[in-house]
Amino acid sequence: MAWAAVCVVVFLGASDFFSAWSGQAVSVRPSASPAPEVYEVLIAGRQGAQERTWPAEVVNGLALPFDALAVPPVPIPADRPHTSKMRFTLHFLVEGEDGFDQVATTSPRALAVAVVLFLLGVGVRNMMVSGSPLSIEPRGVLLPKAQAAPGAPASATRGPPRKAPPPARRRRGPRR
């Protein structure tokens, strides 16, 4: 059960569950691919500047300028969209044409990382318990019987302990 809790925390961490921000989306880092799925967006606010990964469909609708250095301008232009994310939520808000749009921070990639980590943990657990990553139930271990080395006494073999002979009786006098 503890392994499942670790996987949930990894999923929440990959989904920005523990982070928060409030500010304006200032610029976007250019991408190497011609049609990327995500962009790195620079957010400038009272806490300073930070970069976050946003889906391309959200960024394409904002018309943000590209900036390879990711340095916010000293006076932040008023036309840049406001954005905020509260801690312990799985979405953030971006100012759009008709109010604020809610964007999910979860992704199939974050879920896949958590699932792969869970399956690896289950496989390691099964290897420790049963000797196979696919077997769930413990298997009995078959040990070969030990044989005495040549020339060793027969008592040197492993096996169930044998009873000792009874103690000798005391004799009461000479026998006739």
C-alpha positions as CSV (number, residue, x, y, z in Angstrom):
1,M,0.0,0.0,0.0
2,A,2.8,2.4,0.7
3,W,4.1,1.9,-2.9
4,A,0.7,3.1,-4.2
5,A,0.9,6.2,-2.0
6,V,4.3,7.0,-3.5
7,C,2.9,6.7,-7.0
8,V,0.1,9.0,-6.2
9,V,2.5,11.6,-4.8
10,V,4.6,11.3,-7.9
11,F,1.6,11.8,-10.1
12,L,0.5,14.9,-8.1
13,G,4.0,16.3,-8.2
14,A,4.2,15.8,-12.0
15,S,0.8,17.5,-12.3
16,D,1.9,20.7,-10.4
17,F,-0.5,19.9,-7.6
18,F,1.9,21.4,-5.0
19,S,2.8,24.7,-6.8
20,A,1.0,28.0,-6.9
21,W,1.5,31.3,-8.9
22,S,-0.2,34.5,-9.7
23,G,1.0,37.0,-12.3
24,Q,1.1,37.7,-16.0
25,A,2.1,35.4,-18.8
26,V,5.0,37.4,-20.3
27,S,6.7,35.3,-23.0
28,V,7.3,31.9,-24.4
29,R,10.5,30.0,-25.0
30,P,10.9,29.0,-28.6
31,S,10.7,25.3,-29.3
32,A,13.0,23.1,-31.5
33,S,10.1,21.3,-33.1
34,P,7.8,23.1,-35.6
35,A,4.6,22.1,-34.0
36,P,5.2,21.4,-30.3
37,E,2.6,20.0,-27.9
38,V,3.7,22.1,-25.0
39,Y,5.6,25.4,-24.4
40,E,7.6,26.9,-21.6
41,V,5.7,30.0,-20.5
42,L,7.4,32.7,-18.4
43,I,5.1,34.1,-15.6
44,A,6.1,37.3,-13.9
45,G,4.4,38.3,-10.6
46,R,5.0,39.6,-7.1
47,Q,6.9,36.4,-6.2
48,G,9.3,36.8,-9.1
49,A,9.5,35.1,-12.5
50,Q,9.0,31.4,-13.0
51,E,8.5,29.1,-16.0
52,R,5.7,26.6,-16.4
53,T,4.8,24.1,-19.1
54,W,1.5,24.9,-20.8
55,P,-0.3,23.1,-23.6
56,A,0.3,24.5,-27.1
57,E,-3.4,25.1,-27.7
58,V,-3.6,27.5,-24.8
59,V,-0.3,29.3,-25.7
60,N,-1.3,29.7,-29.4
61,G,-4.4,31.5,-28.5
62,L,-2.6,34.1,-26.3
63,A,-0.2,35.6,-28.9
64,L,2.7,35.8,-26.5
65,P,6.1,36.9,-27.9
66,F,9.0,34.4,-28.0
67,D,12.0,35.0,-25.8
68,A,14.9,32.6,-25.7
69,L,16.4,34.3,-22.6
70,A,13.3,34.1,-20.5
71,V,13.8,37.5,-19.0
72,P,10.7,39.4,-18.1
73,P,10.5,43.0,-19.3
74,V,11.0,45.7,-16.7
75,P,7.6,47.3,-17.1
76,I,5.3,44.4,-17.8
77,P,2.9,45.4,-20.7
78,A,-0.7,45.6,-19.5
79,D,-1.9,43.6,-22.5
80,R,-0.3,40.4,-21.3
81,P,-2.8,37.9,-19.9
82,H,-3.2,37.4,-16.2
83,T,-2.9,33.8,-14.8
84,S,-3.1,32.2,-11.4
85,K,-3.0,28.8,-9.8
86,M,-3.9,27.9,-6.3
87,R,-1.9,25.4,-4.4
88,F,-3.5,21.9,-4.1
89,T,-5.5,22.2,-7.3
90,L,-5.1,20.4,-10.6
91,H,-6.0,23.4,-12.9
92,F,-4.9,27.0,-13.5
93,L,-6.7,30.0,-14.8
94,V,-5.7,32.1,-17.9
95,E,-7.3,35.3,-18.9
96,G,-8.9,35.0,-22.3
97,E,-11.2,37.0,-24.6
98,D,-14.3,36.0,-22.7
99,G,-13.1,35.9,-19.1
100,F,-10.8,33.3,-17.5
101,D,-10.3,29.9,-19.0
102,Q,-9.6,26.9,-16.8
103,V,-6.8,24.7,-17.9
104,A,-6.0,21.2,-16.5
105,T,-2.4,20.6,-15.2
106,T,-2.7,16.8,-15.5
107,S,-1.4,15.1,-18.6
108,P,-1.3,11.5,-20.0
109,R,2.5,11.7,-19.5
110,A,2.2,12.3,-15.7
111,L,-0.3,9.4,-15.4
112,A,2.0,7.1,-17.5
113,V,4.9,7.9,-15.2
114,A,2.9,7.0,-12.1
115,V,1.6,3.8,-13.7
116,V,5.0,2.6,-14.8
117,L,6.4,3.4,-11.4
118,F,3.6,1.4,-9.8
119,L,4.2,-1.6,-12.1
120,L,7.9,-1.6,-11.4
121,G,7.2,-1.5,-7.7
122,V,4.8,-4.5,-8.0
123,G,7.3,-6.4,-10.0
124,V,10.1,-5.8,-7.5
125,R,7.8,-6.8,-4.7
126,N,6.8,-10.0,-6.5
127,M,10.5,-10.8,-7.1
128,M,11.2,-10.5,-3.4
129,V,8.2,-12.6,-2.3
130,S,7.9,-15.3,-5.0
131,G,11.0,-15.1,-7.2
132,S,9.1,-14.1,-10.3
133,P,7.9,-10.6,-11.3
134,L,4.6,-12.0,-12.5
135,S,3.8,-14.5,-9.7
136,I,1.9,-13.0,-6.7
137,E,1.9,-16.0,-4.3
138,P,5.0,-17.2,-2.5
139,R,6.5,-20.3,-3.8
140,G,8.0,-23.1,-1.7
141,V,11.8,-23.2,-2.1
142,L,13.1,-26.7,-2.9
143,L,16.6,-27.3,-1.5
144,P,18.6,-30.3,-2.6
145,K,19.4,-32.8,0.1
146,A,23.0,-32.4,1.4
147,Q,25.2,-35.4,1.0
148,A,28.2,-36.3,3.1
149,A,31.6,-35.6,1.6
150,P,33.5,-38.8,0.7
151,G,35.2,-40.2,3.8
152,A,33.1,-38.2,6.3
153,P,31.1,-40.0,8.9
154,A,27.4,-40.6,8.2
155,S,26.4,-38.2,11.0
156,A,27.8,-35.3,9.0
157,T,24.8,-35.3,6.7
158,R,22.0,-32.9,7.2
159,G,18.7,-34.3,8.2
160,P,16.3,-34.5,11.1
161,P,18.0,-34.8,14.5
162,R,18.3,-38.3,15.8
163,K,17.5,-39.4,19.4
164,A,20.5,-40.0,21.5
165,P,20.8,-43.5,23.0
166,P,19.5,-43.8,26.6
167,P,22.1,-43.3,29.4
168,A,23.8,-46.5,30.6
169,R,22.4,-48.1,33.8
170,R,24.5,-48.4,36.9
171,R,25.2,-51.8,37.9
172,R,24.9,-52.8,41.5
173,G,27.6,-55.3,42.1
174,P,29.4,-58.0,40.3
175,R,27.4,-60.2,38.1
176,R,27.5,-63.8,38.5
